[in-house]
Amino acid sequence: MTDRPLWSVEAMLAAMRAAPAGALPPAVPGLSIDTRTLAPGEAFFAIQGDNRDGHDFVEAALAARAGLAVVAADRRARFPEHAPLLVVADVLDGLRDLARAARARAQAKVMAVTGSVGKTSTKEALRLTLARSGETHASVASYNNHWGVPLSLARCPQSARYAVFEIGMNHAGEIEPLTRLVRPQVAIVTAIEPVHLEFFGSLEAIADAKAEIFLGIERGGAAVINHDSPQYTRLEGRARDAGVERIVSFGEHARADARLIKCSLQAETSTVQARILGTDVTYKVGAPGRHLVLNSLSVLASAALVGADLALAALALADLQPASGRGSRLTLHMPRGTALLIDESYNANPASMRAALALLGQTDLRQLGRRIAVLGDMLELGPRGADLHRELAVAVLAHGIDLVFCCGPLMRALWEALPSSRKGGYAETSAALESQVLAAVQAGDAVMVKGSLGSRMAPIVKALQSRYRREASDLVPAQASTNG
């Protein structure tokens, strides 16, 4: 890493064709769009969001010691003459211009990741593995949309050796402008699943939308595609149509270029034997789940493609940990022991729901613990929504889930399909379900909470944590406790 400023103000003025105002600093150490996380000296971009106008927070940003604010010309009059400002025609367009300048000056090998599921975990695995070979920049959280991608790119230090960007979409046509902005040397498509099916109508249409990522690949670059996907041939064809010169496949398929040979799935980790572009590699993945094992193949293939040390990358995967809301594991301290809480509350779709149920099914239990799934609606699935929820009953039974709590109108289809012995409770909303879950959990249980963001399952996670936080006065002696 380097202590050099991220951007000189002179370079920002030129890139964004901005007009200066007030006493500006010579440089800024970073960029922000959120006053809650803004660091002293950073440039605050007053972006117009879906619900809030960033211009309403400029004064707060400057009070929090922002170095300057980037504002729209038609809002300039709202701020004092002496305020340190860069004035542009449109703030988001200015951010995109700065992102283009960042890409033009970058020396990094650039990678982009998309797919119906696994984008963020794959991006984080790339961040982890590539960092063993050199300075690595990657988008934070799930900054993968029309403002998140340009912000992440504009934040890329000139000194970075590798840069990784996540690209998402809800509708066709959204990925193309983002991939043309990023211009990756390597682009990964993790999987094609019925996510946002409401807006597409078919898996083929989803595959075509994800394939837009190939349109931005630099000459001589590579597409990394899941060979196990039924959409593989379609994606491969789209990549060739886009002029991609190298197509690398990953998966269990016998002809995959990054092929899974054998894996052992444990409750907390997985051990993997694979052949990555002709090299045999044995490694451990620090977070559990077969889906992470398969996506690790794409990570190692991409690392090899950009010249990173494959052995160091494989070793780094042992340190992979699930992010908050995406499989993170928490201990609930109860009067007679402990229970395990698996937080999958960030989002859900049929593929990730099946993976989460499988993960819960392989979780080790102690004492007389039970495997409990607390499930909220999966959204944006279109006319097949009820069927896709009902079909989860197969996974519930296959993975030995003892009790299922459901909330939401779509989850009623699953609730009705479950045998009575597996029914824990049902409510129309997560708020109404919360008390049922709190009353049911016992020491020794493993509880997994999952649903689409709009189904609001995170409050149930917080309620469990709050009820069963560690408090010495509430606990029995340590020797009597158990870990689920």
N, C-alpha and C positions, 0 to 999 in steps of 0.2 A: 504493500500500500504506500501511498504518498501523502505528504502534507500539503501538496500544491493545491491552490484553489481550483474549484471545478471549472469555473468560467471567469474570464476577465469581463468586465462590464463593456469594454470596447468591443469584444467579440460578440457579446449578446446584442449590442446595438446594431452591429453589422448584420448578424444572422437574421434578426427579427425585423430589420428596417424600422427600428423604434426611434422615437423622439425622447431625449433625456429631459428630466425635470428634477430640480432640487439638487442637493449635495449628494452625489452618488459615490459609493465606495469604489475602489479600483477593481475589486473582484468579489465574487461570492463563493462560499464553500459548498453550497448545495442549493437545491430547488425544493419548494414546498407548495402544496395546495391546501394545507390544513394547519390552522393556527394552533391546534392542540398538540401537534408533533413538531412544529417549526423550531429549528435550532437558531441561535443567534447568528446573524450575518447572512442567512439564507435569503434567496429571492422568493417572494411570495407571488404566485400566479393567481389572479382573481378570476378563476374559471366560472362560467355560468353552468351550473349543474341542473339536473332535472328538478330538484326541489329548492336549491339555494343558489344565490348569486354571490360569488366570491368577493365582489366589490363591497358587500356588506361587512366583510371581515378585514378589509385593508387596514383600517385604523387599529384594530386589535393586533394585527400582524406587526405593524410598525411599533406599537407599544411593547410588543414582545421581542423587540430588537431585531426584526428582519432588516437585512441590509438595504432592500428596496422592494418595491411592489411593481408588478407588471399589470397595467390596467388598460381598458379600452378607451379610445379617444372620446367616445360619446359619454363617458363617465368621468372624464378628467376633472370637470368643474366641481365634483363632489369633494375634492381633496385640497388641502392647503397648497399654496404656491411653492413652499419650501419642502414639501414632502418628497422623499427620494423615489422617483417613479421612472419606469420605462413605459412610454405610451405607444400603443399599437392599435391597428384598426380592429383586430379581434384577438382576444387573449389566447383562445385555443389554437387559432391559426399561427399565432406567434410561437406557441409552444411547439407546434409541428415544425416550424421553420428552424427552431433551435435544435430539435431532434435531428433534422436533416444535416445540420452543421456538425452535430455530434457524430453522426454516422460517417460523414465525409472525413473527419479528422481521426477517426478511430483506427488503431492498429490491431485491434482485437480480432480474433476469430469469432464470428457471430453465429449463434444458433437460435432457432425459434421452435417453439413447441405448441402444437394444437392437438385436438382430439376431443371426443365426447366425454371421456373420463380420464383421470390420471395426469392432466396437464400440470397442475401445481406441484404434485409430488415428484413428477419427472423433472420439472424445472429445478426444484430444490435439490434433487439428487445430482443433477448436473452442476449446480453451484458447489455442492460439497466435493464432488470428485475432481472437478477441474481446478479447484483451489489448491490441490496438492501439487499442481504443475505450474501455477502462476497466478497472478492477480486476476480475480474473477468478479465480474459485475453481473448481477441478475435482478430482474424485476422483483419488487417486494410484494408480499401477500398474493392476491390474484389480480394485479394491475394488468388486465389483459384486454381492455376495451379501447374505445376511440380516444379517451384521454389518458388511460393508464399506460398504453404502449408508448406514445410520444413522451410522456413524463419519464418513464423508465429509460428510454433511449437518451433523452436529453441529460439524464443523470449519469450517463456512462463516462467514467474518467478517461482521459486520453491515454493514460498509462496502462489501462486494463489489457491483459493478454487474451482473455476470453470474456465473452458477453452472452448472456442467455435471456431470451424474452419469451414470455407466455402470450399467446394470441388466442382470444376466444371470440365467440359470435353467438347471436341469437337468431340472425336472419342471413339469408344469402347476400353476398356482396360486401359483408362487413370485414372479412379477413383480407381481401385483396389490397385495399389501400394501406393496411397496417403492415403486411409483409413487404410491400414495395417500399415502405418507409424504413423497415428494419434491414432489408436486403441480406438475409442470412446466407452463410456458406453451407449450413446444414439445417434442414427442417425436418422435424419429427411429427408424425401423426400417430398418436398412441393407440386409439381404438375408435370404432364407429358404433355408436349405440343409440337407442331411441331416446335421445335427450333433445329438448325443444321440438319434439315431434309435432306439436301443435302448429308450428310455423312452417313445417316442411312436408309432412304427409308421408314420407317414405325414408328408409335408410339410405337409399341411393341418392336422394336429394341432399341428405346430411353429408354423405361422402363427397359429393360434388362441392358443397360449400366449404368443407374442411380442405379439399384439394386446392382451393384458392391460394393456400400458403405456398404452393410450388411456384406460383407466378412471380414471386419476389426473389427466388434463389439466384445467387450470383453465378455467373458463368464459371463452370468447373466445379460447382457445388454438388451436394448430394441430398437426396430425399431418403428418409429412414421411415419405413412403413411396416406395420404389423402384418406378417405373413399369415398369421392364424385367422385374421379377420375375413369374413365372407366378402367384404368389400375390397380385398387386396387387389384383385385384378383391375377393378375399376380405378382405384387410386393409382396403381402403377401406370395405367394408361393415361390418366390425367397428368401425371408427372412427366411422362414422355412428351405429351402434347405441349407442355409448358417449356420444353427444351432442356429439362434436367438431364445432365450428362451421366450421373451415377445414381443408381437406385439400390439401396441397401435394405434388406428385409431382416426382421427379427421375429422370434417366437419359437414354438416347438416344432414347426414344420420342418421336414427333413431337408428342404432346400433353403432354409433360412440362412442368411449370411452371419447373423448373430443368433446361434441356436442354443436353446436350453437342452442340455443332455440329461441332467438329473437334478432334482432339488428335494430337500428335506424341510418340511414346513413345521416349525415349532411355534409355541404360544407367543413367544416374544421376538423371535428372529427366524431367519431361513438360511439354510446352507445351500449353495448353488454350484453346480458344475456346468460350464458352458464353453462353447467354441465361438470366439469373437473374431470375425474376419480371419479365420484360419489359425488363431492362437487359442490354445486350451487354457482356461482360467477357472480356478476354484476360489470362491469368496463367500462372505457372509453378508446378508442384508440385515441391518440392525432393527428394522421395523417389520412386523409380521404381515403376511398376506401374499397369496400367489400372484395377485395383480401387480404387486410391487416387484416380485421376482421377474415377471415378464417384461415390465417396463425398464428394469435394470439392464436388460440386454440392449435396449435402445440407447441407454445412457452410455454404456461402455463402448458400443459401436460408434457413437458420436464423438466420444472422447478420442478414440483411435483416429477417426477421420480428421480431426483438427490438430492432430499431432501431440496430444497430451500423453503422459506416461500411463499406459494401460494398467500396469501392475499397481501403481500408486492409486489410480482411480478405483480399481477393484477393492483394494484395502480400505479405501475411504468409505465404501458403502456399509461397512460394519457400524459406522457412526450415524447412519441415517435414522432420524426420529420423525414420527408423525407430527404434523403441525396441529395447533389447537383447533378443535372442531373437525379434524380429519383423521381421527383414530388415536388421538392422544389418550394416555391411560392415567387415571387418577385413583388414588386410594381413598376410600370412604372409611372413616374411623367411627366404629359403632360401639355400643356398650359391651357387646360380647365378642368383638373381633373386628375384622375389616371386610369390606367388600370392594370389588373392582368396578370402576366406572370407565367405560369406553366412550369417549366423546366424539361422535360422528355427526354433530348437529349442524355443521356448516352447510351441507347440501346433500341432495339425494336424487338418484335416477335408478331405473331398474338394474343396471349393471353394477353400480356402486352399492346398491342395497343388497344384492346377492353376495357381493364380495364381503360386505360387512357382516352378514349373517354367517358366512363361512368362517370368517375370522372369530366371531363369537363362539361358533361351534368347536373350534380347536383350542379355545382358551381353557387352561387348566383350572380345575375347581378343587377346593379343599373342604373338609367337613361335609356338611349336607347342602352345599351351595347349589344354586340353580342358575341356568343361563336365561337371562331375561332380556327381551328386545322391546324397546319403547319406540314406536314408529309413527311418524307423521306423514302427511300426504307428500307424494312426489308430483310436482307440478309441471305444467306445459307439456303434457303427454297427448293432448288431443283426444279424439273419439275413443281411442283404445285405453284411455286412462284407467277405467275400472278394471278391465281385463288384466292389465299389467300389474295392478295391485293384487288382484285375486291370485295371480300366478305365483306370487311370492310364498304362498302356502307350501309349495313344493320345497323351496329352500328351507323354510322353517322346520319342516319335518326331516329333511335330509340331513340337516346339521344339528339335530338334537336340541333345538331351542325349547326350553321348558315352559316358559310363559311369554305371551305377547300382549303388550298394551298398545292400543291403536287410537289415533285421534285424527279427525278430519273426515269430510264426506267421501273422499276417494278410498281412504283406508277402511271404510266400512265394508268394502268388497272383500278385503283380506280377512277382516274380522268374521264375516259370515262364512268364509271358506275354511276357517280353522276348526279342528275338533274341539269339543268343549274342554278337554283336559289341558289344552294349550292356551285357553283364553284367560288373560289376566285382567283386562278391563278395557272399556271403550268410552270415549267422550268426543263431542263435536270439535272441541278445541284443545290445544295443548294446556291452556290455563286450567280448563276443567279437569284434565287428566292428571295434573300435577299431584294432587293430594292422594290419588289412588296409587301412584308410583311410590311416593314417599312412605305410604303405609305398608307397602308390600316388600320393600327391600330388606333383606336380612344379612347378617354376617355370613360370609362365605360365598355370596352371590357374585356373579359377573353380569353387569347391566350395561347394555349398549343403547345409546340414544341417537336416533337418526331421522332425518326428514329434510325436505327442501327448505331453503332459507325462509321462504314465505310461510311455512307451517309453524315457525317459531318454536323450535324444540330446544334452543339454547337455554331459555329460562328454566326448563326442567333440570338441565345439567347444573345450572347455578343453584337451584333450590336444593338438589342433592348435596352439592358441595357445602352449602351454607348449613344445612341440617346436620351434616356429619363431618364437619371440620374437626381437626384434632383439638380436643380440650381435655387436659389431664384429668379434671374432675369427673369427666363422663366415662373414662376408660377403665376397663378392668386391668389387672396386672399384665405386663407385657407378655409373660409366658403363655397367657391364655388366648392371645390374639392370633389371628390367621391372616394370610395374604391370599386374596382370591386370584 
